[in-house]
Amino acid sequence: MHKEQKHKRTLVSRKRILLFVLFIAIALLGTATFIVTQKNKWLTKEYDRREEYIREKDLLARLNLNIREAESGTRGFVLTGNKVFVDNIDTTIGSINQATRQILLLYHTTGNKKNTLLFSRLDSLVKLRVALIQEAILLTESDKKKAIDKIASARGKQITDQIAAVSKEVVLDFEQEIRMSEKGFWNAIANSNAFVYLSMAIALLLIVASFYFLLKEIANGKKLRNEIRQQKEYLSTTLTSMAEGLITTDDAGKIVYMNQAAEALTGWKRTEAKNQPLHKVYDVFSESSGQPVDNIVNKILRYGKPVEFENNTILKTKFNGEIIIENSGTPLFDVNKQVTGALLVFSDNTEKKRIEKKLQQREKYLRDIIQNLPEPVYTCDADGYIQLYNKAAAELWGQEPKPGRDQWTGAWKVLRPEDKTEIPPDLIPMAIVVRNKIPVYGEQIIIQRPDGSLRYVLTYPTPLFDEDGNLTGALNMQIDITDRKEREIMVKKTEAKYQNLIEQASDAIVIYTLDGTIYEFNKAACQLTGYSKEEFKKLDVEDLLADGQIIKNQEVVNKLLSGESVIFYRQIRRKDGTVADAEINASLQSDKKLLAFIRDITYRKNAERALKESELFNRSILTAISSHIGVMDAGGTILAVNKAWSDFAQNDCMSGLKRSATGTNYFEILTKAAAADDLYASKALEGIQKVFKGELVSFEMEYPCHTIAQKQWFILNVNRFEEDNSRLVLRHNDISQRKNLEIKMQAALERYNLLAKATSDTVWDWDIKSDRIVYNEGVSRMFGYDMRRIENTTGWWKQNVHPDDQLTVYEQIDEAIAGKKETVQMQYRYKCADGSYKYIYDRAILLYDKNFRPDRMIGAMQDVTYQKEEDMRIDRAIIRAQEEERKQIGMELHDNVNQLLSASLLYLSMADGETGNSISFNDIVKNSRHNISEAIADIRRLSHQLAPATYEHIAVNEIFESLINSVKAARGFDISLEVKGFENKKIQTDVQLNLYRVLQEQLNNIVKYSRAKKVDVQLTCIDNKARLFIADDGVGFDPAAIKKGIGLENIRRRTKLFNGHVEINSAPG
């Protein structure tokens, strides 16, 4: 299932990539098409330019031809006086004027500003030549000689040649432009063609690659679906074949699936149980209390963790039957690691519980037998230390032995019967049996009591072995034979009781020979094999052995024949055909028969194996767990701890709840800390004691455990063992990370609440997963909406965003989420309750979950409507000011500079034309120099108004004086300037420029509005701070009434750029 979901997500991602690639290919094709279209437009434009060039060339040729015709007609009229020439001349002059107008019109239409002077000169020359022709015609009627001199002068020819030269220069210049344009055009064509061909090739390649990968992805999807189907069939077969019952539930605890074994154990069919609550089908209660218990699936769904084997649970079947079960379970997760249900596995444990109980009863029964035997009986371990003894043994010895400390015997002294000398400890019969690992029967010894009395005793020590043949100890039965008569009677009784003990023994006892004949057996042998006593008598040894071989190991047989007691292991076949593991302790008797003690160790082997695995598993788990776990008895002694507990014990924790070592008394540590006013230690001591007393089922407490290096918090959990109320489990879990997050979250929440109350912004919180947005009261103050009618969804927010801004805003949010960005800033228009829109500056942060998916988005909406409108108003005012400035510059150049230069040109032309002019050459030069000087002065004045007034090598007072002098000269003001504190200081260029512009702006304001006569300007530098003071004696104004002036606003802005301020003191009048 997970694999299928993962493939679906991968397929969606790849489809998006393919769509994106196709979009790029289409975009490249569109770009290539657009370039081809633009190239066609450019060709059309170039064709029009060539047509204009041909027209201009034709007009210039016709103009020169008409001038030549007019000159010829004039000569004819002057020389002949024929009026026909005059009519033709008038017509030709009309053609000349018409051609000149068409040339100028064409020049203005094309907008070619490069040849302005050239066209102006052509126009002047044509007008001058026409004037000379008309003057000659007029002179013909009054003074023919002067007229002839006029037409014969070199001046006219020179003007005609100049007209031809200017026309040629215009044509050449236009041809050069055409060639340059053609060159640029073909370069652009080459570049665009390369881009078009490359774009089309890439687009086609991307389209082919997209279809190839799409087909490949479809094939992979089919292959994956087949694998998933096969996997489902395999899992279904496996679940059906399981011997244990298996039930799966959904996250509500309802049954989704159960296998055949679960049907057999519960009595419910799968179709009946599906969608039923688990407790209805899986009805369990405690074996010990008989009360219903919470099934492990509820624990799994509640905590989201696996639950290992739980025993001592009884399952009530559909038909009211009861079986003892052991169960375990684990949560089921989806691909997002969210709990979607639980898996429960359980098996029938009734028979196992019955066997365990029977074994416990038998063990208790044997202990009771030993304790109640009249004969002294005791046992020791492999080192000879006494472990168990009965009352008769203590009475025989005349004292109570000390188990675990007295070795080989509990008697005060052990003597030899022959000479009553003391027997060394290693020669005591019990020691010999343990050393030689063979029983010793009937050896006589003398026991001396502490009071000095002697008792004659027969000992019957027997070695004890485990299933692996390892010596675990020995059992010794001692018989007091002090009186011979009593000894005979006692021997008979003892033999009878011994025989009865053998008969009642839990181990099977069989006496047989190596040919397979069975001579004697006890009741336990029948129980072990499942045969009745009559059936057992008819059996041979081969019938009881699983492999049918009496002699399987010749070495064992040789030891038996040599008189050794041998422990070996064989498998016994029961009457029902089942096989049981058996431990056989055999020895050769005096009558050459073999005495065998047979013990069923099947359960013990399985239990020991499971116990070893369980101990290893538990030890590994405790070592790996990060929690600090310790076991404590009722006296407060720490019995065991895990690695995490031991490691933390080295810490310099300042809390009273320290991690003490094994063997220390935890109650004493807590009592000492409580006496030192440690409230947490006092509370922990009280809680642990209540759990021991049964007043609390469990105890839990959070407490700090800070060190010098860091702050730490823990939670203490105290629970009792389920079957042993004398022990507790202490568990300390580190919750420092959670506590630190809680502290940070609390501080952040407080700051957020204060900020939400203090700010005028609209603060919003978008829960992306639930698609809900929460606003603070700023949304009501800023936009006028009623808080009760606001819809807390993204749909309400989206519908209020201006339609022209919606696409941009959505793209910014999508781009931030796709790029895993933490912040995003947006500007858009937002609709108010009255239908108007406000400009909004929105800043937001993005929060992601542990899987890097967007979880929340928190932002603040700031109203920037006034700033936006103000910026637009200032931009419009700046554009208007720029246009006014350009208009003024154009007027200045046209009315002053142009006229001066034209007059100078006229004077120079006169100097170049005739020597007989009424104006002298010196006057011409003088007038020309004067006009050019005036033009230079006007240009300098304009440059002072436009160019930056800062130069590193010019002092600030010189720059200010230059500006003031230009205003004085133009307006006639009385302006005084005083500069102090800048003598040895180098002022920054940008500061100097802004001071210059402020002074320039304010002087312009004074000139335009103040009607002042005198202006005072002071510029001082104090403590590296510049102060500019400007005063005038004008009419004044009301500063409060001036709100939209661009001049004062520019002054404020320039001053603010350098952390300065502006003060205005003025009043009307």
ABEGO torsion letter per residue (X at the ends): XAAAAAAAAAAAAAAAAAAAAAAAAAAAAAAAAAAAAAAAAAAAAAAAAAAAAAAAAAAAAAAAAAAAAAAAAAAAAAAAGBAAAAAAAAAAAAAAAAAAAAAAAAAAAAGBAAAAAAAAAAAAAAAAAAAAAAAAAAAAAABAAAAAAAAABAAAAAAAAAAAAAAAAAAAAAAAAAAAAAAAAAAAAAAAAAAAAAAAAAAAAAAAAAAAAAAAAAAAAAAAAAAAAAAAAAAAAAAAABABBBBBBBAAGBBABBBAAAAAAAGBBAAAABGBBAAAABBBBBAAAGBBBBBAAAAAAAAGBBBBBBBGBBBBBAAGBBBBBBBBBBBBBBAAGBBAEBBBBBBBAAAAAAAAAAAAAAAAAAAAAAAABABBBBBBBAAGBBABBBAAAAAAAGBBBBBGABBGBABABBBBAAAGBBBBAAABAAAAAAAAGBBBBGBBBBBBBAAGBBBBBBBBBBBBBBAAGBBAEBBBBBBBAABAAAAAAAAAAAAAAAAAAAAABABBBBBBBAAGBBABBBAAAAAAAGBBAAAAAABBAAAABAAGBABABAAAAAAAAAGBBBBBBBBBBBAAGBBBBBBBBBBBBAAGBBBBBBBBAAAAAAAAAAAAAAAAAAAAAAAABABBBBBBBAAGBBABBBAAAAAAAABBBABABBBBBBGBBAAAAAAAAAAAGBAAAAAAAAAAAAAAAGABABBBBBBBBBBAABBBBBBBBBBBBAABAABBBBBBBBAAAAAAAAAAAAAAAAAAAAAAAABABBBBBBBAAAGBBBBBAAAAAAAGBBAAABBBBAAAAAAABBAAAAAAAAAAAAAAAAAGBABBBBBBBBBBAAGBBBBBBBBBBBBBBAAGBBABBBBBBBBAAAAAAAAAAAAAAAAAAAAAAAAAAAAAAAAAAAAAAAAAAAAAAAAAABAABABBAAAAAAAAAAAAAAAAAAAAAAAAAABBABBAABBAAAAAAAAAAAAAAAAGBBBBBBBBGAAABBBBAAAAAAAAAAAAAAAAAAAAAAGBABBBBBBBBBGGBBBBBBBBABAEBBAAABAABAAAAAAAAAAAAAGBBBBBBBBBX
